[in-house]
């Protein structure tokens, strides 16, 4: 949050991009480390069957339908924002 406040004080879009990029890299790295750690535990197969890395699968039997559903939801939200 401190570095985000520096970006706000500067007010340049590049500063926001740098802060967001570093944040995304750090968070994504830790998420992958946690997924690797959880893969060794009991119940991993069930977890993978019912979820992605960030979001739950809306249709557990089909990854394609889950991705398609999320894309449709994102498109609907985007169209509502741009009314």
Order of alpha helices (4+ residues) and beta strands (2+ residues): alpha-alpha-alpha-alpha
